[in-house]
Amino acid sequence: MDSVLRRLGMFKFLRTKLTLLYAALFGVTLILISVAVFSAISSAAQPLNELLVFMRDDEARRRTYG
């Protein structure tokens, strides 16, 4: 974190520093939200995937054994 603040020291205006910091914060927030959404969708889709596999296997068994 200290190195980031040192790098921001090269900017002359406070407005520029704050803009960059808020843009970075916004980017990190978007990444965290996308990870949370991906995780929620993946966990919600897992039971559906298991059901589809079961149905496919059941249909294959019916074809094979009558």
PDB file of N, CA, C, O and CB in Angstrom:
ATOM      1  N   MET A   1       0.831  -1.195   0.000  1.00  0.00           N
ATOM      2  CA  MET A   1       0.000   0.000   0.000  1.00  0.00           C
ATOM      3  C   MET A   1       0.870   1.251   0.000  1.00  0.00           C
ATOM      4  O   MET A   1       0.525   2.263  -0.610  1.00  0.00           O
ATOM      5  CB  MET A   1      -0.942   0.002   1.211  1.00  0.00           C
ATOM      6  N   ASP A   2       1.996   1.166   0.691  1.00  0.00           N
ATOM      7  CA  ASP A   2       2.893   2.313   0.775  1.00  0.00           C
ATOM      8  C   ASP A   2       3.467   2.666  -0.593  1.00  0.00           C
ATOM      9  O   ASP A   2       3.626   3.841  -0.927  1.00  0.00           O
ATOM     10  CB  ASP A   2       4.024   2.031   1.762  1.00  0.00           C
ATOM     11  N   SER A   3       3.778   1.631  -1.385  1.00  0.00           N
ATOM     12  CA  SER A   3       4.335   1.898  -2.715  1.00  0.00           C
ATOM     13  C   SER A   3       3.295   2.566  -3.613  1.00  0.00           C
ATOM     14  O   SER A   3       3.636   3.399  -4.453  1.00  0.00           O
ATOM     15  CB  SER A   3       4.836   0.592  -3.364  1.00  0.00           C
ATOM     16  N   VAL A   4       2.051   2.203  -3.437  1.00  0.00           N
ATOM     17  CA  VAL A   4       0.984   2.831  -4.232  1.00  0.00           C
ATOM     18  C   VAL A   4       0.886   4.307  -3.892  1.00  0.00           C
ATOM     19  O   VAL A   4       0.752   5.153  -4.776  1.00  0.00           O
ATOM     20  CB  VAL A   4      -0.377   2.132  -3.986  1.00  0.00           C
ATOM     21  N   LEU A   5       0.953   4.605  -2.616  1.00  0.00           N
ATOM     22  CA  LEU A   5       0.864   6.010  -2.206  1.00  0.00           C
ATOM     23  C   LEU A   5       2.075   6.797  -2.683  1.00  0.00           C
ATOM     24  O   LEU A   5       1.953   7.969  -3.040  1.00  0.00           O
ATOM     25  CB  LEU A   5       0.737   6.118  -0.681  1.00  0.00           C
ATOM     26  N   ARG A   6       3.253   6.158  -2.693  1.00  0.00           N
ATOM     27  CA  ARG A   6       4.444   6.838  -3.206  1.00  0.00           C
ATOM     28  C   ARG A   6       4.308   7.115  -4.697  1.00  0.00           C
ATOM     29  O   ARG A   6       4.700   8.179  -5.175  1.00  0.00           O
ATOM     30  CB  ARG A   6       5.702   6.000  -2.936  1.00  0.00           C
ATOM     31  N   ARG A   7       3.754   6.157  -5.427  1.00  0.00           N
ATOM     32  CA  ARG A   7       3.566   6.376  -6.864  1.00  0.00           C
ATOM     33  C   ARG A   7       2.579   7.503  -7.131  1.00  0.00           C
ATOM     34  O   ARG A   7       2.726   8.261  -8.091  1.00  0.00           O
ATOM     35  CB  ARG A   7       3.083   5.093  -7.539  1.00  0.00           C
ATOM     36  N   LEU A   8       1.583   7.603  -6.281  1.00  0.00           N
ATOM     37  CA  LEU A   8       0.611   8.685  -6.452  1.00  0.00           C
ATOM     38  C   LEU A   8       1.222  10.046  -6.151  1.00  0.00           C
ATOM     39  O   LEU A   8       0.667  11.075  -6.536  1.00  0.00           O
ATOM     40  CB  LEU A   8      -0.596   8.453  -5.555  1.00  0.00           C
ATOM     41  N   GLY A   9       2.351  10.059  -5.472  1.00  0.00           N
ATOM     42  CA  GLY A   9       3.022  11.318  -5.161  1.00  0.00           C
ATOM     43  C   GLY A   9       3.505  12.048  -6.389  1.00  0.00           C
ATOM     44  O   GLY A   9       3.750  13.253  -6.337  1.00  0.00           O
ATOM     45  N   MET A  10       3.648  11.331  -7.508  1.00  0.00           N
ATOM     46  CA  MET A  10       4.135  11.982  -8.714  1.00  0.00           C
ATOM     47  C   MET A  10       3.065  12.871  -9.355  1.00  0.00           C
ATOM     48  O   MET A  10       3.381  13.692 -10.216  1.00  0.00           O
ATOM     49  CB  MET A  10       4.608  10.938  -9.711  1.00  0.00           C
ATOM     50  N   PHE A  11       1.821  12.714  -8.948  1.00  0.00           N
ATOM     51  CA  PHE A  11       0.772  13.559  -9.501  1.00  0.00           C
ATOM     52  C   PHE A  11       0.707  14.861  -8.721  1.00  0.00           C
ATOM     53  O   PHE A  11       0.809  14.882  -7.495  1.00  0.00           O
ATOM     54  CB  PHE A  11      -0.592  12.836  -9.473  1.00  0.00           C
ATOM     55  N   LYS A  12       0.535  15.935  -9.458  1.00  0.00           N
ATOM     56  CA  LYS A  12       0.612  17.262  -8.867  1.00  0.00           C
ATOM     57  C   LYS A  12      -0.666  17.674  -8.155  1.00  0.00           C
ATOM     58  O   LYS A  12      -0.627  18.352  -7.129  1.00  0.00           O
ATOM     59  CB  LYS A  12       0.939  18.265  -9.923  1.00  0.00           C
ATOM     60  N   PHE A  13      -1.800  17.259  -8.710  1.00  0.00           N
ATOM     61  CA  PHE A  13      -3.074  17.743  -8.183  1.00  0.00           C
ATOM     62  C   PHE A  13      -3.771  16.669  -7.348  1.00  0.00           C
ATOM     63  O   PHE A  13      -3.742  15.483  -7.677  1.00  0.00           O
ATOM     64  CB  PHE A  13      -3.986  18.194  -9.330  1.00  0.00           C
ATOM     65  N   LEU A  14      -4.387  17.108  -6.280  1.00  0.00           N
ATOM     66  CA  LEU A  14      -5.138  16.210  -5.412  1.00  0.00           C
ATOM     67  C   LEU A  14      -6.303  15.581  -6.183  1.00  0.00           C
ATOM     68  O   LEU A  14      -6.650  14.421  -5.960  1.00  0.00           O
ATOM     69  CB  LEU A  14      -5.656  16.968  -4.168  1.00  0.00           C
ATOM     70  N   ARG A  15      -6.898  16.352  -7.083  1.00  0.00           N
ATOM     71  CA  ARG A  15      -8.014  15.853  -7.876  1.00  0.00           C
ATOM     72  C   ARG A  15      -7.595  14.610  -8.682  1.00  0.00           C
ATOM     73  O   ARG A  15      -8.358  13.649  -8.782  1.00  0.00           O
ATOM     74  CB  ARG A  15      -8.534  16.961  -8.822  1.00  0.00           C
ATOM     75  N   THR A  16      -6.400  14.632  -9.247  1.00  0.00           N
ATOM     76  CA  THR A  16      -5.903  13.493 -10.022  1.00  0.00           C
ATOM     77  C   THR A  16      -5.684  12.285  -9.128  1.00  0.00           C
ATOM     78  O   THR A  16      -6.040  11.164  -9.494  1.00  0.00           O
ATOM     79  CB  THR A  16      -4.599  13.857 -10.741  1.00  0.00           C
ATOM     80  N   LYS A  17      -5.105  12.508  -7.969  1.00  0.00           N
ATOM     81  CA  LYS A  17      -4.858  11.408  -7.025  1.00  0.00           C
ATOM     82  C   LYS A  17      -6.175  10.751  -6.603  1.00  0.00           C
ATOM     83  O   LYS A  17      -6.304   9.526  -6.606  1.00  0.00           O
ATOM     84  CB  LYS A  17      -4.096  11.924  -5.779  1.00  0.00           C
ATOM     85  N   LEU A  18      -7.141  11.585  -6.242  1.00  0.00           N
ATOM     86  CA  LEU A  18      -8.428  11.053  -5.794  1.00  0.00           C
ATOM     87  C   LEU A  18      -9.153  10.330  -6.919  1.00  0.00           C
ATOM     88  O   LEU A  18      -9.798   9.308  -6.688  1.00  0.00           O
ATOM     89  CB  LEU A  18      -9.304  12.173  -5.248  1.00  0.00           C
ATOM     90  N   THR A  19      -9.051  10.854  -8.129  1.00  0.00           N
ATOM     91  CA  THR A  19      -9.687  10.200  -9.275  1.00  0.00           C
ATOM     92  C   THR A  19      -9.114   8.812  -9.475  1.00  0.00           C
ATOM     93  O   THR A  19      -9.861   7.855  -9.680  1.00  0.00           O
ATOM     94  CB  THR A  19      -9.508  11.036 -10.552  1.00  0.00           C
ATOM     95  N   LEU A  20      -7.801   8.691  -9.416  1.00  0.00           N
ATOM     96  CA  LEU A  20      -7.160   7.388  -9.599  1.00  0.00           C
ATOM     97  C   LEU A  20      -7.503   6.424  -8.463  1.00  0.00           C
ATOM     98  O   LEU A  20      -7.778   5.248  -8.701  1.00  0.00           O
ATOM     99  CB  LEU A  20      -5.645   7.557  -9.698  1.00  0.00           C
ATOM    100  N   LEU A  21      -7.486   6.922  -7.241  1.00  0.00           N
ATOM    101  CA  LEU A  21      -7.822   6.062  -6.112  1.00  0.00           C
ATOM    102  C   LEU A  21      -9.265   5.564  -6.192  1.00  0.00           C
ATOM    103  O   LEU A  21      -9.530   4.385  -5.956  1.00  0.00           O
ATOM    104  CB  LEU A  21      -7.600   6.808  -4.802  1.00  0.00           C
ATOM    105  N   TYR A  22     -10.201   6.462  -6.524  1.00  0.00           N
ATOM    106  CA  TYR A  22     -11.600   6.044  -6.628  1.00  0.00           C
ATOM    107  C   TYR A  22     -11.823   5.120  -7.825  1.00  0.00           C
ATOM    108  O   TYR A  22     -12.656   4.216  -7.758  1.00  0.00           O
ATOM    109  CB  TYR A  22     -12.509   7.268  -6.738  1.00  0.00           C
ATOM    110  N   ALA A  23     -11.096   5.335  -8.910  1.00  0.00           N
ATOM    111  CA  ALA A  23     -11.208   4.433 -10.062  1.00  0.00           C
ATOM    112  C   ALA A  23     -10.706   3.041  -9.694  1.00  0.00           C
ATOM    113  O   ALA A  23     -11.307   2.039 -10.083  1.00  0.00           O
ATOM    114  CB  ALA A  23     -10.416   4.986 -11.270  1.00  0.00           C
ATOM    115  N   ALA A  24      -9.614   2.976  -8.951  1.00  0.00           N
ATOM    116  CA  ALA A  24      -9.085   1.679  -8.511  1.00  0.00           C
ATOM    117  C   ALA A  24     -10.062   1.008  -7.552  1.00  0.00           C
ATOM    118  O   ALA A  24     -10.295  -0.197  -7.651  1.00  0.00           O
ATOM    119  CB  ALA A  24      -7.703   1.852  -7.835  1.00  0.00           C
ATOM    120  N   LEU A  25     -10.626   1.759  -6.644  1.00  0.00           N
ATOM    121  CA  LEU A  25     -11.611   1.213  -5.713  1.00  0.00           C
ATOM    122  C   LEU A  25     -12.844   0.699  -6.464  1.00  0.00           C
ATOM    123  O   LEU A  25     -13.382  -0.357  -6.131  1.00  0.00           O
ATOM    124  CB  LEU A  25     -12.022   2.279  -4.682  1.00  0.00           C
ATOM    125  N   PHE A  26     -13.280   1.437  -7.458  1.00  0.00           N
ATOM    126  CA  PHE A  26     -14.421   1.015  -8.269  1.00  0.00           C
ATOM    127  C   PHE A  26     -14.103  -0.284  -9.006  1.00  0.00           C
ATOM    128  O   PHE A  26     -14.940  -1.183  -9.076  1.00  0.00           O
ATOM    129  CB  PHE A  26     -14.808   2.119  -9.273  1.00  0.00           C
ATOM    130  N   GLY A  27     -12.894  -0.380  -9.553  1.00  0.00           N
ATOM    131  CA  GLY A  27     -12.487  -1.593 -10.255  1.00  0.00           C
ATOM    132  C   GLY A  27     -12.452  -2.802  -9.336  1.00  0.00           C
ATOM    133  O   GLY A  27     -12.926  -3.877  -9.701  1.00  0.00           O
ATOM    134  N   VAL A  28     -11.895  -2.631  -8.154  1.00  0.00           N
ATOM    135  CA  VAL A  28     -11.833  -3.728  -7.189  1.00  0.00           C
ATOM    136  C   VAL A  28     -13.238  -4.149  -6.774  1.00  0.00           C
ATOM    137  O   VAL A  28     -13.524  -5.338  -6.639  1.00  0.00           O
ATOM    138  CB  VAL A  28     -11.008  -3.319  -5.951  1.00  0.00           C
ATOM    139  N   THR A  29     -14.103  -3.175  -6.573  1.00  0.00           N
ATOM    140  CA  THR A  29     -15.493  -3.474  -6.200  1.00  0.00           C
ATOM    141  C   THR A  29     -16.201  -4.263  -7.297  1.00  0.00           C
ATOM    142  O   THR A  29     -16.926  -5.216  -7.011  1.00  0.00           O
ATOM    143  CB  THR A  29     -16.262  -2.175  -5.912  1.00  0.00           C
ATOM    144  N   LEU A  30     -15.990  -3.868  -8.546  1.00  0.00           N
ATOM    145  CA  LEU A  30     -16.611  -4.604  -9.652  1.00  0.00           C
ATOM    146  C   LEU A  30     -16.111  -6.043  -9.722  1.00  0.00           C
ATOM    147  O   LEU A  30     -16.886  -6.963  -9.983  1.00  0.00           O
ATOM    148  CB  LEU A  30     -16.336  -3.896 -10.977  1.00  0.00           C
ATOM    149  N   ILE A  31     -14.831  -6.233  -9.492  1.00  0.00           N
ATOM    150  CA  ILE A  31     -14.270  -7.589  -9.506  1.00  0.00           C
ATOM    151  C   ILE A  31     -14.879  -8.424  -8.384  1.00  0.00           C
ATOM    152  O   ILE A  31     -15.251  -9.577  -8.604  1.00  0.00           O
ATOM    153  CB  ILE A  31     -12.727  -7.545  -9.367  1.00  0.00           C
ATOM    154  N   LEU A  32     -14.984  -7.859  -7.192  1.00  0.00           N
ATOM    155  CA  LEU A  32     -15.570  -8.597  -6.070  1.00  0.00           C
ATOM    156  C   LEU A  32     -17.038  -8.947  -6.333  1.00  0.00           C
ATOM    157  O   LEU A  32     -17.484 -10.048  -6.008  1.00  0.00           O
ATOM    158  CB  LEU A  32     -15.452  -7.777  -4.777  1.00  0.00           C
ATOM    159  N   ILE A  33     -17.774  -8.025  -6.913  1.00  0.00           N
ATOM    160  CA  ILE A  33     -19.174  -8.295  -7.222  1.00  0.00           C
ATOM    161  C   ILE A  33     -19.282  -9.398  -8.272  1.00  0.00           C
ATOM    162  O   ILE A  33     -20.131 -10.282  -8.160  1.00  0.00           O
ATOM    163  CB  ILE A  33     -19.877  -7.015  -7.714  1.00  0.00           C
ATOM    164  N   SER A  34     -18.427  -9.347  -9.286  1.00  0.00           N
ATOM    165  CA  SER A  34     -18.493 -10.379 -10.329  1.00  0.00           C
ATOM    166  C   SER A  34     -18.129 -11.750  -9.781  1.00  0.00           C
ATOM    167  O   SER A  34     -18.708 -12.752 -10.201  1.00  0.00           O
ATOM    168  CB  SER A  34     -17.565 -10.023 -11.490  1.00  0.00           C
ATOM    169  N   VAL A  35     -17.180 -11.816  -8.852  1.00  0.00           N
ATOM    170  CA  VAL A  35     -16.839 -13.098  -8.225  1.00  0.00           C
ATOM    171  C   VAL A  35     -18.015 -13.621  -7.404  1.00  0.00           C
ATOM    172  O   VAL A  35     -18.317 -14.814  -7.436  1.00  0.00           O
ATOM    173  CB  VAL A  35     -15.586 -12.952  -7.330  1.00  0.00           C
ATOM    174  N   ALA A  36     -18.670 -12.736  -6.678  1.00  0.00           N
ATOM    175  CA  ALA A  36     -19.826 -13.146  -5.868  1.00  0.00           C
ATOM    176  C   ALA A  36     -20.973 -13.637  -6.752  1.00  0.00           C
ATOM    177  O   ALA A  36     -21.610 -14.640  -6.432  1.00  0.00           O
ATOM    178  CB  ALA A  36     -20.304 -11.976  -4.987  1.00  0.00           C
ATOM    179  N   VAL A  37     -21.242 -12.948  -7.849  1.00  0.00           N
ATOM    180  CA  VAL A  37     -22.313 -13.356  -8.751  1.00  0.00           C
ATOM    181  C   VAL A  37     -21.972 -14.689  -9.408  1.00  0.00           C
ATOM    182  O   VAL A  37     -22.830 -15.566  -9.512  1.00  0.00           O
ATOM    183  CB  VAL A  37     -22.560 -12.278  -9.820  1.00  0.00           C
ATOM    184  N   PHE A  38     -20.734 -14.845  -9.848  1.00  0.00           N
ATOM    185  CA  PHE A  38     -20.316 -16.106 -10.458  1.00  0.00           C
ATOM    186  C   PHE A  38     -20.464 -17.260  -9.474  1.00  0.00           C
ATOM    187  O   PHE A  38     -20.932 -18.338  -9.840  1.00  0.00           O
ATOM    188  CB  PHE A  38     -18.865 -16.010 -10.945  1.00  0.00           C
ATOM    189  N   SER A  39     -20.066 -17.033  -8.227  1.00  0.00           N
ATOM    190  CA  SER A  39     -20.178 -18.061  -7.203  1.00  0.00           C
ATOM    191  C   SER A  39     -21.639 -18.431  -6.944  1.00  0.00           C
ATOM    192  O   SER A  39     -21.970 -19.609  -6.807  1.00  0.00           O
ATOM    193  CB  SER A  39     -19.517 -17.589  -5.910  1.00  0.00           C
ATOM    194  N   ALA A  40     -22.500 -17.437  -6.879  1.00  0.00           N
ATOM    195  CA  ALA A  40     -23.922 -17.695  -6.627  1.00  0.00           C
ATOM    196  C   ALA A  40     -24.553 -18.463  -7.781  1.00  0.00           C
ATOM    197  O   ALA A  40     -25.329 -19.392  -7.559  1.00  0.00           O
ATOM    198  CB  ALA A  40     -24.675 -16.377  -6.402  1.00  0.00           C
ATOM    199  N   ILE A  41     -24.227 -18.085  -8.994  1.00  0.00           N
ATOM    200  CA  ILE A  41     -24.798 -18.773 -10.155  1.00  0.00           C
ATOM    201  C   ILE A  41     -24.277 -20.201 -10.229  1.00  0.00           C
ATOM    202  O   ILE A  41     -25.038 -21.122 -10.524  1.00  0.00           O
ATOM    203  CB  ILE A  41     -24.467 -18.016 -11.459  1.00  0.00           C
ATOM    204  N   SER A  42     -22.998 -20.392  -9.965  1.00  0.00           N
ATOM    205  CA  SER A  42     -22.424 -21.741 -10.019  1.00  0.00           C
ATOM    206  C   SER A  42     -23.051 -22.656  -8.979  1.00  0.00           C
ATOM    207  O   SER A  42     -23.378 -23.805  -9.274  1.00  0.00           O
ATOM    208  CB  SER A  42     -20.914 -21.685  -9.814  1.00  0.00           C
ATOM    209  N   SER A  43     -23.218 -22.152  -7.769  1.00  0.00           N
ATOM    210  CA  SER A  43     -23.794 -22.998  -6.726  1.00  0.00           C
ATOM    211  C   SER A  43     -25.277 -23.270  -6.988  1.00  0.00           C
ATOM    212  O   SER A  43     -25.777 -24.339  -6.636  1.00  0.00           O
ATOM    213  CB  SER A  43     -23.614 -22.341  -5.352  1.00  0.00           C
ATOM    214  N   ALA A  44     -25.975 -22.330  -7.593  1.00  0.00           N
ATOM    215  CA  ALA A  44     -27.386 -22.546  -7.899  1.00  0.00           C
ATOM    216  C   ALA A  44     -27.558 -23.505  -9.077  1.00  0.00           C
ATOM    217  O   ALA A  44     -28.561 -24.215  -9.153  1.00  0.00           O
ATOM    218  CB  ALA A  44     -28.071 -21.212  -8.204  1.00  0.00           C
ATOM    219  N   ALA A  45     -26.604 -23.533  -9.980  1.00  0.00           N
ATOM    220  CA  ALA A  45     -26.712 -24.390 -11.161  1.00  0.00           C
ATOM    221  C   ALA A  45     -26.293 -25.832 -10.883  1.00  0.00           C
ATOM    222  O   ALA A  45     -26.633 -26.728 -11.655  1.00  0.00           O
ATOM    223  CB  ALA A  45     -25.868 -23.826 -12.283  1.00  0.00           C
ATOM    224  N   GLN A  46     -25.576 -26.067  -9.816  1.00  0.00           N
ATOM    225  CA  GLN A  46     -25.082 -27.416  -9.529  1.00  0.00           C
ATOM    226  C   GLN A  46     -26.215 -28.438  -9.357  1.00  0.00           C
ATOM    227  O   GLN A  46     -26.129 -29.506  -9.962  1.00  0.00           O
ATOM    228  CB  GLN A  46     -24.225 -27.390  -8.273  1.00  0.00           C
ATOM    229  N   PRO A  47     -27.264 -28.181  -8.578  1.00  0.00           N
ATOM    230  CA  PRO A  47     -28.355 -29.158  -8.473  1.00  0.00           C
ATOM    231  C   PRO A  47     -29.053 -29.395  -9.815  1.00  0.00           C
ATOM    232  O   PRO A  47     -29.455 -30.520 -10.112  1.00  0.00           O
ATOM    233  CB  PRO A  47     -29.377 -28.688  -7.442  1.00  0.00           C
ATOM    234  N   LEU A  48     -29.196 -28.354 -10.616  1.00  0.00           N
ATOM    235  CA  LEU A  48     -29.815 -28.515 -11.924  1.00  0.00           C
ATOM    236  C   LEU A  48     -28.963 -29.416 -12.810  1.00  0.00           C
ATOM    237  O   LEU A  48     -29.487 -30.262 -13.534  1.00  0.00           O
ATOM    238  CB  LEU A  48     -30.024 -27.150 -12.593  1.00  0.00           C
ATOM    239  N   ASN A  49     -27.654 -29.229 -12.750  1.00  0.00           N
ATOM    240  CA  ASN A  49     -26.751 -30.062 -13.529  1.00  0.00           C
ATOM    241  C   ASN A  49     -26.849 -31.525 -13.091  1.00  0.00           C
ATOM    242  O   ASN A  49     -26.863 -32.425 -13.931  1.00  0.00           O
ATOM    243  CB  ASN A  49     -25.307 -29.558 -13.392  1.00  0.00           C
ATOM    244  N   GLU A  50     -26.916 -31.760 -11.802  1.00  0.00           N
ATOM    245  CA  GLU A  50     -27.046 -33.133 -11.300  1.00  0.00           C
ATOM    246  C   GLU A  50     -28.371 -33.756 -11.753  1.00  0.00           C
ATOM    247  O   GLU A  50     -28.416 -34.940 -12.087  1.00  0.00           O
ATOM    248  CB  GLU A  50     -26.948 -33.155  -9.758  1.00  0.00           C
ATOM    249  N   LEU A  51     -29.432 -32.975 -11.765  1.00  0.00           N
ATOM    250  CA  LEU A  51     -30.728 -33.468 -12.227  1.00  0.00           C
ATOM    251  C   LEU A  51     -30.669 -33.836 -13.704  1.00  0.00           C
ATOM    252  O   LEU A  51     -31.194 -34.875 -14.106  1.00  0.00           O
ATOM    253  CB  LEU A  51     -31.822 -32.416 -11.987  1.00  0.00           C
ATOM    254  N   LEU A  52     -30.037 -32.998 -14.513  1.00  0.00           N
ATOM    255  CA  LEU A  52     -29.936 -33.279 -15.939  1.00  0.00           C
ATOM    256  C   LEU A  52     -29.115 -34.534 -16.207  1.00  0.00           C
ATOM    257  O   LEU A  52     -29.451 -35.321 -17.092  1.00  0.00           O
ATOM    258  CB  LEU A  52     -29.323 -32.094 -16.665  1.00  0.00           C
ATOM    259  N   VAL A  53     -28.043 -34.721 -15.446  1.00  0.00           N
ATOM    260  CA  VAL A  53     -27.230 -35.931 -15.602  1.00  0.00           C
ATOM    261  C   VAL A  53     -28.052 -37.153 -15.207  1.00  0.00           C
ATOM    262  O   VAL A  53     -27.991 -38.179 -15.884  1.00  0.00           O
ATOM    263  CB  VAL A  53     -25.935 -35.845 -14.747  1.00  0.00           C
ATOM    264  N   PHE A  54     -28.819 -37.061 -14.123  1.00  0.00           N
ATOM    265  CA  PHE A  54     -29.658 -38.170 -13.688  1.00  0.00           C
ATOM    266  C   PHE A  54     -30.695 -38.514 -14.753  1.00  0.00           C
ATOM    267  O   PHE A  54     -30.912 -39.688 -15.052  1.00  0.00           O
ATOM    268  CB  PHE A  54     -30.350 -37.830 -12.363  1.00  0.00           C
ATOM    269  N   MET A  55     -31.330 -37.502 -15.322  1.00  0.00           N
ATOM    270  CA  MET A  55     -32.350 -37.741 -16.345  1.00  0.00           C
ATOM    271  C   MET A  55     -31.734 -38.384 -17.585  1.00  0.00           C
ATOM    272  O   MET A  55     -32.326 -39.288 -18.174  1.00  0.00           O
ATOM    273  CB  MET A  55     -33.052 -36.424 -16.724  1.00  0.00           C
ATOM    274  N   ARG A  56     -30.558 -37.927 -17.980  1.00  0.00           N
ATOM    275  CA  ARG A  56     -29.897 -38.505 -19.140  1.00  0.00           C
ATOM    276  C   ARG A  56     -29.539 -39.965 -18.887  1.00  0.00           C
ATOM    277  O   ARG A  56     -29.742 -40.817 -19.752  1.00  0.00           O
ATOM    278  CB  ARG A  56     -28.643 -37.706 -19.494  1.00  0.00           C
ATOM    279  N   ASP A  57     -29.005 -40.252 -17.696  1.00  0.00           N
ATOM    280  CA  ASP A  57     -28.647 -41.629 -17.358  1.00  0.00           C
ATOM    281  C   ASP A  57     -29.886 -42.517 -17.269  1.00  0.00           C
ATOM    282  O   ASP A  57     -29.859 -43.671 -17.695  1.00  0.00           O
ATOM    283  CB  ASP A  57     -27.877 -41.668 -16.035  1.00  0.00           C
ATOM    284  N   ASP A  58     -30.964 -41.978 -16.718  1.00  0.00           N
ATOM    285  CA  ASP A  58     -32.207 -42.749 -16.599  1.00  0.00           C
ATOM    286  C   ASP A  58     -32.756 -43.083 -17.986  1.00  0.00           C
ATOM    287  O   ASP A  58     -33.205 -44.204 -18.225  1.00  0.00           O
ATOM    288  CB  ASP A  58     -33.263 -41.964 -15.777  1.00  0.00           C
ATOM    289  N   GLU A  59     -32.720 -42.122 -18.886  1.00  0.00           N
ATOM    290  CA  GLU A  59     -33.207 -42.363 -20.244  1.00  0.00           C
ATOM    291  C   GLU A  59     -32.332 -43.399 -20.958  1.00  0.00           C
ATOM    292  O   GLU A  59     -32.847 -44.232 -21.705  1.00  0.00           O
ATOM    293  CB  GLU A  59     -33.236 -41.045 -21.046  1.00  0.00           C
ATOM    294  N   ALA A  60     -31.035 -43.353 -20.737  1.00  0.00           N
ATOM    295  CA  ALA A  60     -30.124 -44.325 -21.359  1.00  0.00           C
ATOM    296  C   ALA A  60     -30.410 -45.720 -20.801  1.00  0.00           C
ATOM    297  O   ALA A  60     -30.374 -46.700 -21.546  1.00  0.00           O
ATOM    298  CB  ALA A  60     -28.631 -43.929 -21.110  1.00  0.00           C
ATOM    299  N   ARG A  61     -30.695 -45.820 -19.492  1.00  0.00           N
ATOM    300  CA  ARG A  61     -31.022 -47.126 -18.897  1.00  0.00           C
ATOM    301  C   ARG A  61     -32.312 -47.690 -19.481  1.00  0.00           C
ATOM    302  O   ARG A  61     -32.405 -48.889 -19.742  1.00  0.00           O
ATOM    303  CB  ARG A  61     -31.150 -47.005 -17.368  1.00  0.00           C
ATOM    304  N   ARG A  62     -33.311 -46.825 -19.688  1.00  0.00           N
ATOM    305  CA  ARG A  62     -34.573 -47.287 -20.260  1.00  0.00           C
ATOM    306  C   ARG A  62     -34.375 -47.818 -21.679  1.00  0.00           C
ATOM    307  O   ARG A  62     -34.970 -48.829 -22.052  1.00  0.00           O
ATOM    308  CB  ARG A  62     -35.603 -46.153 -20.262  1.00  0.00           C
ATOM    309  N   ARG A  63     -33.544 -47.143 -22.468  1.00  0.00           N
ATOM    310  CA  ARG A  63     -33.280 -47.600 -23.821  1.00  0.00           C
ATOM    311  C   ARG A  63     -32.558 -48.933 -23.827  1.00  0.00           C
ATOM    312  O   ARG A  63     -32.833 -49.795 -24.662  1.00  0.00           O
ATOM    313  CB  ARG A  63     -32.470 -46.570 -24.574  1.00  0.00           C
ATOM    314  N   THR A  64     -31.631 -49.101 -22.889  1.00  0.00           N
ATOM    315  CA  THR A  64     -30.815 -50.309 -22.861  1.00  0.00           C
ATOM    316  C   THR A  64     -31.609 -51.502 -22.321  1.00  0.00           C
ATOM    317  O   THR A  64     -31.567 -52.590 -22.895  1.00  0.00           O
ATOM    318  CB  THR A  64     -29.563 -50.080 -22.011  1.00  0.00           C
ATOM    319  N   TYR A  65     -32.329 -51.293 -21.221  1.00  0.00           N
ATOM    320  CA  TYR A  65     -32.979 -52.420 -20.549  1.00  0.00           C
ATOM    321  C   TYR A  65     -34.482 -52.497 -20.825  1.00  0.00           C
ATOM    322  O   TYR A  65     -35.152 -53.404 -20.331  1.00  0.00           O
ATOM    323  CB  TYR A  65     -32.746 -52.326 -19.060  1.00  0.00           C
ATOM    324  N   GLY A  66     -35.003 -51.581 -21.586  1.00  0.00           N
ATOM    325  CA  GLY A  66     -36.399 -51.650 -21.969  1.00  0.00           C
ATOM    326  C   GLY A  66     -37.293 -51.025 -21.019  1.00  0.00           C
ATOM    327  O   GLY A  66     -38.506 -51.015 -21.227  1.00  0.00           O
TER     328      GLY A  66
END
